[in-house]
Amino acid sequence: MADARAETEALLTDKPQFESQLEDALAIDEANDTWTFDDIPLDSGAFGELVSRGIVEEADGEYALADREGVRRALDGESDESTADEPATSVLDSVPSVEVDRVAAAGLAGALALLVLFRLIPIGSVFRGGDVVLSANDPYYYRYLVHELLAQGSNPFDLSVLSSLPPGVAHGEPLMVATLWWVSALLGGESAVGGVLAWFPVVSAVVTGLLVYALTVRVTEDKRAGIAAVALLAVTPGHAFRTGLGFADHHAFDYPWLALTALAVVALVGRDIREQRTWAWVGVLGVGVAGQMLAWDAGPLLLAPIGLYTMAVVPSWLRDGQSPLVAGAPLLAGVVLGTLVAVGVHLGLGWHSTAVIVAPVLLSVGIAALLSVGEGARHGGFGARSVAAVEVVGVVVGVVVLRSLVPAFATELERGVEFLLTTEGIAETTSIVSGDLGTFVGPVFLFGFVLFLALGHMGWAVWASYRRHTPAWLTVGVYAWYFLLLSAIQVRFAGQLALFTALFGGLGFVHLAAWVDLASVPTPFEPVDKSPKVSAEDSGDDELEWPERRQALYAGALGLGVGSMGGLLTPIRHSQLTVDNSMYEAAKFMREYSAERGWEYPENYVFSQWGDNRFYNWFVNGESRSYGYAQSNFDEFVTSSDSREWYERLRNRAGFVAVGENSLSSGGQTGTVYDQLWGDRFGMETKHYRAVWTDGCDSLRAFTLVPGAQLTGPAPANSTVTINVTAQIGRESRSIAFETDIGEHGIYREIVPLPGIYETDETSITVSENDVQNGVVRSTFDGEGYAHWSFNEGSGEWAYDRVGGRHGQIHGAEWTDQGRSGPVLSFGGKDSSDFVEAPMKSLQEFSISLWTYPTALNVTENNDWREILHTARGSILIFEHTGNISFRLPGVGVDRVYGSGIRTDRWQHVVITFDGSVRTIYLDGEQRARDTVSVGDLNWGGRIRIGNQFDTSSGHGYAGMLDDVRIYDRALSPAESDDANR
C-alpha cells in the first residue's frame, strides 16, 4: 500500500489543487466500504487521474481507496514511523535518482532528428565554398548589424556595447541582435558571424521542439502526443522554413520565448504560491515574458494571450469554487517579475521605446484588476457570467482611459492595429487564406495536413474549458485560436501558430491511431471508469512500452500519411527562400568587378528588386542595412520609358543594376526600361546601361552605368544604316544588330554601352572598355584638327563636329542665315541661357579658332564681360566691354592674358593658342597678346560650352553670332593662324 501513498504524495506535490477533492473522497471512503463515481464530487478528469495513479481501485464492481490510511497520512503530511529506525543516509543517498523513460527518450530523439533534418535541407545553398549565403533578404540586415556591433567591440565580456545599440536596433530586436553579437564575439568575432546566423535558426528549432514536447506532455499527460507533436512540428512548412538553416530572421528567435511562456503559464495552473517549486515556475514565466518583450518590438502581441487567458479563467475559477486571487497569484507574480526585468533593461540599456515597454506594465495591472474583480465577485456572491460581463465593459473603459492617460501607448497600439490590417505589398502581410490558392489550399502550403488535424481538438479544448474547469486546456486553446486569428490577418504569425497546431495535432494523431486500433485512447479521452490496470504508455508519468513490430509499421504508415504533405512542401518552401545559383554568381561577379576597379560604397551600390537588395549589397559592398531606396524606386525604374532620365538619377547613386525575369510581376511593356534591358540587344538602346554579366540560362543580368562611347561618322543622307557588333557580356559572347536612321545632314550618331567591334557595310570601329567607361568619341570622319563645328546645318538640335565627332547639343541658340556665307548660330545674351555643349577631353596643348559677330559687349558697369568659351573647370575665352579679348587656361587658376580690338556688329576672326608654356591671342590674323606661364596639367572637366558659362544664371551670356569653331590639339604657328583667317 506504500505505492498508493507515494502516488498520493506525488499527486499533491504536482497538483496541490487535488487536496480538497482527495479529502472529500477520503470522507466518503471512510463512511462506505465501496462507492460509485456518482457518490463523490469529482469531475471525470480528476477521477481518471486517481484511477490511473492507483489511488482508487475497483472493488466488487464499485470503487474504493487503495490505501485509506496512506491517503490520510499523505493529506496530513505525516512521515512513516519506520523512518526513525532507519540508518542515517549519506549526502549522495539524498540526491534524487533520475529515471529515464527509454522508449519516450528514443521517440523524442527521433522526432528531434526529423526536425533537424528538415531544417538542414538548404545546407548546400547556404555553405558555398568560403561564403555563407543566408536565405532570403532580411537576414542580411541582422548580419550587417552584428558586424557593426563587433566593430564597436569584439570582447564578449565588454557589455558596454549593449548600451550603445543603434536606435533602429534598440527599438527593434535588441535582445536578438545582442545575443547574436555575444555568441559571434565568443566564437571568434567577424569570421564567425556568418556561421552563427546560419545555425541559430536550427538551434532555435531544437529548443522550441523540446519546449513543445514538454508543453504537450504536461497538458495531455501523454508522452505519445508529445513525440507526435514534435514530429508534426518538424514537417510543418510554415515553421520549418522560418527555422531553416540560413534563415536568420527574428521569428526564429521569438519561438522559444513564446513556447517557454506558454509552458510556464500551464505549469502554474493550480499551484500554491507558498511552495518553492511554484516560485521556480514563476521565475520561468518572468524570463519568458521579459524575453518576449525584449526580443521584438511587436512582443506585446505575443503577450496578449496571457491577458485573454486571464479573462477566461477568472470566471472558470469562480465556477469551480476557487479563489481567483489565490489561484492566479503565481501567474500575476510571473508577469510582474518579467515586467520588472523588461522595465529595468529599458531604463538601464535604453532598449525599446517607452510606448512599447508600457505593454507588460499594463498587462500586469490588467491581470491584477481581473483577479481583484473575481475575488470581489466571489465574496459578493456574484456568478461567473456577471464577472464576464464586467470584464468586457472593463476592457472598453480601459481602452478609453488608456487613450487619455497614456496617449503614446494608445498611438503605438493604433499604429500596430493599422499595420496588421492595412499593410500591403509584402508577402508576410498577406493572410494564410488569401491569394489564388484559396481558403483551403493556402493553409495546406503552410501547415500540410497538421492544421486540419488540429482544428477539431482546438475546438474541443475550448468546449471542454467551457463545460468544466480545465485551465491547462484553456491556456493552449486561447494561444492556438489567438494565433490562428493573427495568421488569418498576416501570414507572418503562421510560425507561432505552428507551435500550438503541433500540440493539438499530436493529440489528434494519437486519437486517430486509437480510432484505427493502433494505440490506446489518449489520456484526456480515457473513460472515467477505466480500470486502474492501464498500460504504462497511457500516462504522461508512466513509462512507454516498445510497440510491436506490426503496430509500429502501421503507426509509421499513418504518420507518413499525416505528415506527407508537409514533408513534400517543406523543401519547396526552403527553395523559394534560398538564394539561387544565378544570384550568387552575379553577386560574386559584381564583388570582383568592383574590387578590380577599387570602387567603394556607394560607387558599388547594387540597384535591384527590393526583395533581393540586401543580399546583393552585402556581398558586393557590405552595406545591407536598408532596402529603402530600392523599395521606393525600382518598380518605377523598370516601368519607366525614359532610361536616360534614370541614368542621370542613378549614375552618382549606383554602380550596378541587377534585373531578372521576375523583376516585373506583370511582365515588361514595350518601350519600358525593363523591356530594353531584358531585350535581345541587352540594353543597347538605353545607351548607358552596360551589360556586364548574364547567367548561362539568361535568367538574370547585371549592368553598370556608363556614359557610353559615341560612334559617329558620315553616311548617305536620309538612309538607314545597320550596325553589327559581337559583344562580350561576362562569359557570354552575344551578336547584336541594330539600325540607325540617318537624317538630312548625312551623319550617324549612336551612343553605345558595350565594348566590341562595330561594323557597317562601309566602316569598322573598335570600342574598348575605356571608351564606354569614359564617354570617348569614336568617329570615321576625316578632317584636320581635333574638332570642327562649321554651323552649316542650318536646322536641328545639334551642331555636328565633322572632324572628331564631338557633336555639340544646342540649347537656346537659334539658327540664322545672316552669316558670312550661310547658316550660323545666334545667341541671345546676358538674360538667356543660350549655349552649345560638347564633350571635350583635357588638351594640354591646343588652339581654338572661331568667327564672331558680337552685338553687345557691355552688361552693366559692374558686370561687364561676355562668355565665349567655357569648360567645366573654368572659362577660356571672354570678350570684355572695353574690347579686350581675355584668354585663361582651364582648371589651373592662372591669370588671364588680354588682347585688344574686339568690336561689335562686325565679323572678326579670333585665334588663341597654347603650346604648354606660351599663350597667344590673334585677331584677324594679327597677334594681339602673348605671355609665358608655368602651369600644371590643364583640366577641362570633360565638357566645353560655346556661348555661356556652366552657371547660366550669372548673366554673362554671349550676345551675337558665331561661326566655324575649330579646336586643334596643338598650337598653331603664326602662319597657320593667319591661314585659318582665310
TAZIKA-V556864 format. One record per pair of residues at least 12 apart in sequence whose ideal C-beta (glycine too) atoms are under 8 Angstrom apart, sorted by the first residue. I is the first residue (numbers start at 1). J is the second residue. If there is no record, write none. Layout:
BEGIN
((I:J) (I:J))
END
This chain:
BEGIN
((1:66) (1:67) (1:69) (1:70) (2:67) (2:70) (3:54) (4:54) (4:55) (4:65) (4:66) (4:67) (4:70) (4:71) (5:67) (5:70) (5:71) (5:73) (5:74) (7:53) (7:54) (7:55) (8:22) (8:53) (8:55) (8:67) (8:70) (8:71) (8:74) (8:75) (9:74) (10:53) (10:541) (11:49) (11:50) (11:53) (11:55) (12:74) (12:75) (13:277) (15:49) (15:270) (16:270) (16:271) (16:272) (16:275) (17:270) (17:322) (17:327) (18:46) (18:49) (19:75) (21:41) (21:42) (21:46) (22:50) (22:55) (22:71) (22:75) (23:75) (24:40) (24:41) (24:42) (25:40) (25:42) (25:50) (25:56) (25:65) (25:71) (26:65) (26:68) (26:71) (26:72) (26:75) (28:40) (29:64) (29:65) (29:68) (29:71) (30:68) (33:59) (33:64) (34:59) (34:60) (34:62) (34:63) (34:64) (35:62) (35:63) (35:64) (36:62) (36:63) (37:63) (37:528) (37:529) (43:468) (43:469) (44:468) (44:528) (45:468) (45:470) (45:524) (47:528) (48:523) (48:526) (48:527) (48:528) (48:530) (51:63) (51:528) (51:529) (51:530) (51:531) (51:532) (51:534) (52:523) (52:526) (52:530) (52:532) (52:534) (52:538) (52:539) (53:539) (53:541) (54:66) (54:532) (55:67) (55:71) (56:532) (57:532) (58:531) (58:532) (66:532) (101:223) (101:543) (101:544) (102:543) (103:537) (103:543) (103:544) (103:545) (103:546) (104:223) (104:226) (104:227) (104:543) (104:544) (107:223) (107:224) (107:227) (107:544) (108:213) (108:226) (108:227) (108:230) (110:227) (110:231) (111:209) (111:213) (111:227) (111:228) (111:230) (111:231) (111:234) (112:206) (112:209) (112:210) (112:230) (114:230) (114:231) (114:234) (114:235) (115:205) (115:206) (115:209) (115:230) (115:231) (115:233) (115:234) (116:202) (116:205) (116:206) (117:234) (118:234) (118:235) (118:240) (118:244) (118:567) (118:570) (119:201) (119:202) (119:205) (119:240) (119:243) (119:244) (119:245) (120:202) (120:244) (120:245) (121:244) (121:245) (121:570) (121:571) (121:574) (122:135) (122:244) (122:245) (122:246) (122:247) (122:574) (122:575) (122:577) (122:578) (123:245) (125:246) (125:578) (125:579) (126:198) (126:245) (126:246) (126:578) (127:198) (128:584) (131:194) (131:584) (131:588) (131:619) (132:194) (132:195) (132:197) (132:198) (132:246) (133:246) (133:578) (133:579) (133:584) (134:194) (134:197) (134:198) (134:246) (134:247) (134:248) (134:579) (134:615) (135:244) (135:246) (135:247) (135:574) (135:577) (135:578) (135:579) (136:247) (136:249) (136:577) (136:578) (136:611) (136:615) (137:610) (137:611) (137:612) (137:613) (137:614) (137:615) (137:627) (138:249) (138:614) (139:197) (139:246) (139:247) (139:248) (139:249) (140:614) (140:615) (140:617) (140:618) (140:624) (141:614) (141:624) (141:625) (141:626) (142:173) (142:176) (142:177) (142:180) (142:197) (142:248) (142:249) (142:250) (143:193) (143:194) (143:197) (143:248) (143:618) (143:624) (144:614) (144:618) (144:622) (144:623) (144:624) (144:625) (145:166) (145:169) (145:177) (145:625) (146:177) (146:180) (146:181) (146:184) (146:193) (146:196) (146:197) (147:190) (147:193) (147:622) (148:166) (149:161) (149:165) (149:177) (149:178) (149:181) (150:181) (150:184) (150:185) (150:189) (150:190) (150:193) (152:164) (153:185) (154:185) (154:189) (154:190) (155:185) (156:182) (156:185) (156:186) (161:178) (161:181) (162:178) (162:349) (163:348) (163:349) (163:350) (165:177) (165:178) (165:349) (165:350) (165:351) (170:349) (170:350) (170:351) (170:352) (171:297) (171:351) (171:352) (171:353) (171:356) (172:296) (172:297) (173:250) (173:253) (173:295) (173:296) (173:297) (174:294) (174:349) (174:351) (174:352) (175:253) (175:291) (175:294) (175:295) (175:351) (176:250) (176:253) (176:295) (176:296) (179:253) (180:193) (180:196) (180:197) (180:200) (180:248) (183:196) (183:200) (184:196) (197:246) (197:248) (198:245) (198:246) (198:248) (199:245) (200:248) (200:252) (200:253) (201:242) (201:243) (201:244) (201:245) (201:246) (201:247) (201:248) (201:249) (201:252) (202:243) (202:244) (202:245) (204:243) (204:252) (204:253) (204:255) (204:256) (205:239) (205:240) (205:243) (205:252) (205:255) (207:256) (208:233) (208:243) (208:255) (208:256) (208:259) (208:499) (209:230) (209:233) (209:234) (211:256) (211:259) (211:260) (211:263) (212:226) (212:229) (212:230) (212:233) (212:259) (212:499) (212:502) (212:503) (213:226) (213:227) (213:229) (213:230) (214:226) (214:263) (215:259) (215:262) (215:263) (215:266) (215:476) (215:503) (216:229) (216:502) (216:503) (216:506) (216:507) (217:540) (218:263) (218:266) (218:267) (218:472) (218:540) (219:266) (219:472) (219:473) (219:475) (219:476) (219:503) (220:503) (220:506) (220:507) (220:522) (220:523) (220:524) (220:540) (221:523) (221:524) (221:539) (221:540) (221:541) (222:507) (222:510) (222:522) (222:523) (222:524) (222:538) (222:539) (222:540) (223:537) (223:540) (223:544) (224:510) (224:519) (224:522) (224:537) (224:544) (225:503) (225:506) (225:507) (225:509) (225:510) (225:522) (226:506) (226:540) (227:506) (228:505) (228:506) (228:507) (228:509) (228:510) (228:559) (229:502) (229:503) (229:505) (229:506) (229:507) (230:502) (230:506) (231:506) (231:559) (231:563) (232:450) (232:453) (232:501) (232:502) (232:505) (232:506) (232:509) (232:562) (232:563) (232:566) (233:498) (233:499) (233:502) (234:563) (235:448) (235:450) (235:563) (235:566) (235:567) (235:570) (236:446) (236:447) (236:448) (236:450) (236:498) (236:501) (236:502) (236:566) (236:570) (237:445) (237:446) (237:447) (237:448) (237:566) (237:569) (237:570) (237:572) (237:573) (238:432) (238:446) (238:447) (238:491) (238:494) (238:495) (238:497) (238:498) (238:573) (239:255) (239:494) (239:495) (239:498) (239:499) (239:502) (240:566) (240:570) (240:573) (240:574) (241:570) (241:573) (241:574) (241:576) (241:577) (242:255) (242:495) (243:255) (243:495) (244:574) (244:577) (246:578) (247:577) (250:295) (250:296) (251:492) (251:495) (251:496) (253:295) (253:296) (254:292) (254:295) (254:296) (254:299) (254:302) (254:496) (255:495) (255:496) (255:499) (256:291) (257:288) (257:291) (257:292) (257:295) (257:302) (258:288) (258:292) (258:302) (258:496) (258:499) (259:499) (260:284) (260:287) (260:288) (260:291) (261:285) (261:288) (261:289) (261:291) (261:292) (261:302) (261:303) (261:306) (262:305) (262:475) (262:476) (262:479) (262:499) (262:500) (263:284) (263:288) (264:281) (264:282) (264:284) (264:285) (264:288) (264:334) (265:285) (265:306) (265:309) (265:331) (265:334) (265:475) (266:472) (266:475) (266:476) (267:281) (267:284) (268:281) (268:282) (268:285) (268:330) (268:331) (268:334) (269:471) (269:472) (269:475) (270:327) (270:471) (271:330) (273:326) (273:329) (273:330) (273:333) (278:330) (279:333) (281:330) (281:334) (282:330) (282:333) (282:334) (282:337) (283:334) (283:337) (284:334) (285:330) (285:331) (285:334) (285:335) (285:337) (285:338) (286:334) (286:335) (286:336) (286:337) (286:338) (286:340) (286:341) (287:338) (287:341) (288:334) (288:338) (289:303) (289:306) (289:334) (289:335) (289:337) (289:338) (289:339) (289:341) (289:342) (289:360) (290:337) (290:338) (290:339) (290:341) (290:342) (290:345) (293:338) (293:342) (293:352) (293:356) (293:357) (293:359) (293:360) (294:342) (294:345) (294:351) (294:352) (297:352) (297:353) (297:356) (298:416) (299:356) (299:359) (300:356) (300:359) (300:360) (300:363) (300:416) (301:416) (301:486) (302:496) (303:359) (303:360) (303:363) (304:482) (305:478) (305:479) (305:482) (305:483) (306:331) (306:335) (306:363) (306:367) (307:363) (307:366) (307:367) (308:478) (308:482) (309:474) (309:475) (309:478) (309:479) (310:328) (310:331) (310:366) (310:367) (310:370) (310:371) (311:370) (311:388) (311:391) (311:395) (312:465) (312:474) (312:478) (313:328) (313:471) (313:474) (313:475) (314:328) (314:370) (314:371) (314:373) (314:374) (314:387) (314:391) (315:374) (315:384) (315:385) (315:387) (315:388) (315:391) (316:384) (316:465) (316:469) (316:471) (316:474) (317:374) (317:469) (318:374) (318:377) (318:378) (318:383) (318:384) (318:387) (319:384) (319:469) (320:469) (322:469) (323:375) (323:378) (324:370) (324:371) (324:374) (324:375) (324:378) (325:371) (325:372) (325:374) (325:375) (328:367) (328:370) (328:371) (328:374) (329:371) (331:367) (332:364) (332:367) (332:368) (332:371) (335:360) (335:363) (335:364) (335:367) (336:364) (338:360) (339:360) (339:361) (339:363) (339:364) (342:357) (342:360) (343:357) (343:360) (343:361) (353:412) (354:408) (355:408) (355:409) (355:411) (355:412) (356:412) (358:406) (358:408) (358:409) (359:409) (362:402) (362:406) (362:409) (366:398) (369:394) (370:391) (370:394) (373:387) (373:390) (373:391) (373:394) (374:387) (377:390) (420:486) (420:489) (420:490) (421:489) (423:490) (427:491) (428:490) (428:491) (428:492) (429:490) (429:491) (429:492) (430:490) (430:491) (431:487) (431:488) (431:489) (431:490) (431:491) (432:446) (432:487) (432:488) (432:491) (432:494) (433:488) (444:565) (444:569) (445:569) (445:573) (446:491) (446:494) (447:494) (447:498) (447:501) (447:566) (448:563) (448:564) (448:565) (448:566) (448:567) (448:569) (449:562) (449:563) (449:564) (449:565) (449:566) (450:498) (450:501) (450:502) (450:505) (450:562) (450:563) (450:566) (451:497) (451:501) (451:505) (453:504) (453:505) (453:508) (453:509) (453:512) (453:562) (454:480) (454:500) (454:501) (454:502) (454:503) (454:504) (454:505) (454:508) (455:504) (456:508) (457:504) (457:505) (457:507) (457:508) (457:511) (458:477) (458:480) (458:481) (458:484) (458:500) (458:501) (458:504) (461:473) (461:474) (461:476) (461:477) (461:480) (461:504) (462:474) (462:477) (462:481) (465:477) (473:524) (476:500) (476:503) (476:504) (479:499) (479:500) (480:497) (480:500) (480:501) (480:503) (480:504) (483:496) (483:497) (483:500) (484:497) (505:562) (507:522) (507:524) (509:558) (509:559) (509:562) (510:522) (511:525) (512:558) (512:562) (513:555) (513:558) (516:554) (516:558) (518:551) (518:554) (518:555) (518:558) (519:537) (519:551) (519:555) (520:534) (520:535) (520:537) (520:538) (521:538) (523:538) (523:539) (523:540) (526:538) (579:615) (581:695) (582:660) (582:695) (582:697) (582:699) (582:700) (583:612) (583:615) (583:616) (583:660) (583:700) (585:693) (585:695) (586:616) (586:658) (586:693) (586:695) (586:700) (586:702) (587:615) (587:616) (587:619) (587:620) (588:619) (589:692) (589:693) (589:702) (589:730) (590:604) (590:606) (590:616) (590:619) (590:620) (590:655) (590:656) (590:658) (590:693) (590:702) (591:619) (591:620) (593:692) (593:693) (593:704) (594:620) (594:621) (594:655) (594:656) (599:655) (600:621) (601:621) (601:622) (601:623) (602:621) (602:623) (602:653) (602:654) (602:655) (603:655) (604:620) (604:621) (604:655) (604:656) (605:617) (605:620) (605:621) (605:623) (605:653) (605:654) (605:655) (605:656) (606:620) (606:621) (606:654) (606:655) (606:656) (606:657) (606:658) (607:629) (607:630) (607:633) (607:634) (607:637) (607:650) (607:653) (607:654) (607:656) (607:657) (607:658) (608:630) (608:634) (608:657) (608:658) (608:659) (608:663) (609:630) (609:634) (609:658) (609:660) (609:662) (609:663) (610:627) (610:630) (610:631) (610:634) (611:627) (612:658) (612:660) (613:627) (613:630) (613:631) (613:634) (614:627) (616:656) (616:658) (620:656) (629:653) (634:663) (637:650) (637:673) (638:659) (638:663) (638:664) (638:668) (638:672) (638:673) (638:674) (638:677) (639:664) (639:669) (639:672) (639:673) (639:674) (640:672) (640:673) (641:671) (641:672) (641:673) (642:673) (643:673) (643:676) (643:685) (643:686) (643:687) (643:688) (643:689) (644:686) (644:687) (644:688) (646:673) (647:686) (647:687) (647:688) (647:689) (647:705) (650:705) (651:688) (651:705) (654:705) (655:704) (655:705) (656:692) (656:702) (656:703) (656:704) (657:677) (657:689) (657:702) (657:703) (657:704) (657:705) (658:700) (658:701) (658:702) (658:703) (659:674) (659:677) (659:678) (659:700) (659:701) (659:702) (659:703) (660:699) (660:700) (660:701) (661:678) (661:699) (661:700) (663:678) (673:686) (676:689) (677:689) (677:691) (677:701) (677:703) (678:701) (680:736) (681:736) (681:738) (682:694) (682:701) (682:727) (682:729) (682:734) (682:736) (682:754) (683:703) (683:753) (684:736) (684:738) (684:752) (684:753) (684:754) (685:738) (686:753) (687:708) (687:750) (687:751) (687:752) (687:753) (688:705) (688:706) (688:707) (688:708) (688:751) (688:753) (689:703) (689:704) (689:705) (689:706) (689:753) (690:703) (690:704) (690:705) (690:706) (690:708) (690:753) (690:754) (690:772) (691:703) (691:727) (691:729) (691:753) (691:754) (692:704) (692:729) (692:730) (693:729) (693:730) (694:729) (694:730) (694:732) (696:732) (702:730) (706:753) (706:772) (706:773) (706:775) (707:751) (707:772) (707:773) (707:774) (707:775) (708:751) (708:752) (708:753) (708:772) (708:775) (709:751) (709:752) (709:753) (709:755) (709:767) (709:768) (709:771) (709:772) (709:775) (709:776) (709:777) (709:778) (710:749) (710:750) (710:751) (710:752) (710:775) (710:776) (710:777) (710:778) (710:779) (710:805) (710:807) (710:839) (711:723) (711:748) (711:749) (711:750) (711:751) (711:752) (711:758) (711:765) (711:767) (711:778) (711:779) (712:747) (712:748) (712:749) (712:750) (712:777) (712:778) (712:779) (712:780) (712:781) (712:805) (712:807) (713:747) (713:748) (713:763) (713:765) (713:779) (713:780) (713:781) (713:805) (714:746) (714:747) (714:748) (714:780) (714:781) (714:802) (715:742) (715:746) (715:747) (715:748) (715:760) (715:762) (716:742) (716:746) (717:742) (717:743) (717:744) (717:745) (717:746) (718:742) (718:743) (718:744) (719:741) (719:742) (720:739) (720:740) (720:741) (720:742) (721:739) (721:740) (721:742) (721:748) (721:760) (721:761) (722:737) (722:738) (722:739) (722:760) (722:761) (723:737) (723:738) (723:739) (723:740) (723:750) (723:758) (723:759) (723:760) (724:736) (724:737) (724:758) (724:759) (724:760) (725:737) (725:752) (725:754) (725:756) (725:757) (725:758) (725:759) (726:756) (726:757) (727:754) (727:755) (727:756) (728:755) (728:756) (729:754) (736:754) (743:796) (744:795) (745:793) (745:796) (745:800) (747:800) (747:802) (747:807) (749:798) (749:800) (749:805) (749:807) (752:767) (752:772) (753:772) (754:767) (754:772) (755:767) (755:768) (755:769) (755:771) (755:772) (762:780) (763:780) (765:778) (765:780) (766:778) (775:839) (775:942) (777:804) (777:805) (777:806) (777:839) (778:805) (779:801) (779:803) (779:804) (779:805) (781:801) (781:802) (781:803) (781:804) (781:805) (783:802) (783:803) (784:803) (785:803) (785:804) (785:966) (785:967) (785:968) (785:969) (786:803) (786:804) (786:843) (786:846) (786:967) (786:968) (786:969) (787:801) (787:803) (787:804) (787:806) (787:838) (787:840) (787:965) (787:966) (787:967) (788:801) (788:802) (788:803) (788:804) (788:964) (788:965) (788:966) (788:967) (789:801) (789:808) (789:836) (789:838) (789:946) (789:964) (789:965) (789:966) (790:802) (790:963) (790:964) (791:819) (791:823) (791:824) (791:825) (791:962) (791:963) (791:964) (791:965) (792:822) (792:823) (793:815) (793:823) (794:815) (794:817) (794:822) (794:823) (795:815) (795:823) (796:810) (797:809) (797:810) (798:810) (799:825) (799:836) (799:838) (801:838) (803:966) (806:838) (806:839) (806:840) (807:838) (808:836) (808:837) (808:838) (808:946) (809:836) (809:837) (809:838) (810:825) (810:836) (811:833) (811:834) (811:835) (811:836) (811:837) (812:827) (812:828) (812:832) (812:833) (812:834) (812:835) (813:825) (813:826) (813:827) (813:828) (813:834) (813:835) (813:836) (813:947) (814:826) (814:834) (816:961) (818:961) (819:961) (819:963) (820:851) (820:907) (820:963) (824:853) (824:961) (824:962) (824:963) (825:947) (825:961) (825:962) (825:963) (826:960) (826:961) (827:947) (827:948) (827:957) (827:958) (827:959) (827:960) (827:961) (827:962) (828:957) (828:959) (829:855) (829:856) (829:957) (829:958) (829:959) (830:859) (830:863) (830:866) (830:955) (830:956) (830:957) (830:959) (831:955) (831:957) (832:957) (833:948) (833:952) (833:953) (833:957) (834:947) (834:948) (834:957) (834:958) (835:945) (835:946) (835:947) (835:948) (835:952) (835:957) (836:945) (836:946) (836:947) (837:943) (837:944) (837:945) (837:946) (838:943) (838:944) (838:946) (839:942) (839:943) (839:944) (840:871) (840:940) (840:942) (840:943) (840:944) (840:967) (841:940) (841:942) (842:890) (842:891) (842:937) (842:938) (842:939) (842:940) (842:941) (842:942) (843:938) (843:940) (843:967) (843:969) (844:916) (844:937) (844:938) (845:914) (845:915) (845:916) (845:969) (845:970) (845:971) (846:913) (846:914) (846:967) (846:968) (846:969) (846:970) (846:971) (847:911) (847:912) (847:913) (847:914) (847:967) (847:968) (847:970) (847:971) (847:972) (847:976) (847:977) (848:869) (848:876) (848:877) (848:911) (848:912) (848:913) (848:965) (848:966) (848:967) (848:968) (849:909) (849:910) (849:911) (849:964) (849:965) (849:966) (849:967) (849:968) (849:972) (849:977) (849:980) (850:868) (850:909) (850:910) (850:962) (850:963) (850:964) (850:965) (850:966) (851:907) (851:908) (851:909) (851:910) (851:962) (851:963) (851:964) (852:868) (852:879) (852:902) (852:907) (852:908) (852:909) (852:910) (852:960) (852:961) (852:962) (852:963) (853:905) (853:906) (853:907) (853:908) (853:960) (853:961) (853:962) (853:963) (854:866) (854:879) (854:902) (854:903) (854:904) (854:905) (854:958) (854:959) (854:960) (855:904) (855:905) (855:959) (855:960) (855:961) (856:904) (856:959) (856:960) (857:879) (857:880) (857:881) (857:882) (857:883) (857:902) (857:904) (858:881) (859:881) (859:955) (859:956) (863:955) (863:956) (864:880) (864:881) (864:882) (865:878) (865:879) (865:880) (865:881) (865:886) (865:956) (866:878) (866:879) (866:880) (866:956) (866:957) (866:958) (866:959) (867:945) (867:947) (867:948) (867:949) (867:956) (867:957) (867:958) (868:946) (868:947) (868:958) (868:962) (869:944) (869:945) (869:946) (870:944) (870:945) (870:948) (870:949) (870:950) (871:890) (871:891) (871:939) (871:940) (871:941) (871:943) (871:944) (871:945) (872:940) (872:941) (872:942) (872:943) (872:944) (872:950) (873:890) (873:891) (873:939) (873:940) (873:941) (874:888) (874:890) (874:891) (874:893) (875:888) (875:890) (875:949) (876:888) (876:889) (876:890) (876:912) (876:944) (877:910) (877:912) (878:896) (879:902) (879:958) (880:898) (882:900) (883:900) (883:901) (883:902) (883:903) (884:898) (884:899) (884:900) (884:902) (885:898) (885:899) (885:900) (885:901) (885:902) (885:910) (885:912) (885:921) (885:923) (885:928) (885:929) (886:898) (887:899) (887:912) (887:919) (887:921) (887:929) (889:914) (889:919) (889:933) (889:935) (889:938) (890:938) (890:939) (890:940) (890:941) (891:937) (891:938) (891:939) (891:940) (891:941) (892:935) (892:936) (892:937) (892:938) (892:939) (894:933) (894:935) (897:919) (897:921) (897:929) (897:930) (897:931) (898:921) (898:929) (899:921) (899:923) (899:928) (899:929) (900:928) (901:923) (901:924) (901:928) (902:923) (904:960) (907:963) (908:923) (908:924) (909:922) (909:923) (909:924) (909:925) (909:980) (909:981) (910:922) (910:923) (911:923) (911:972) (911:977) (911:980) (911:981) (913:971) (913:972) (913:977) (914:971) (915:970) (915:971) (916:971) (917:932) (917:933) (917:934) (918:930) (918:931) (918:932) (918:933) (918:971) (919:931) (919:932) (919:933) (920:971) (920:977) (922:974) (922:977) (922:978) (922:981) (924:981) (925:977) (925:978) (925:981) (927:974) (946:962) (946:965) (947:962) (966:980))
END
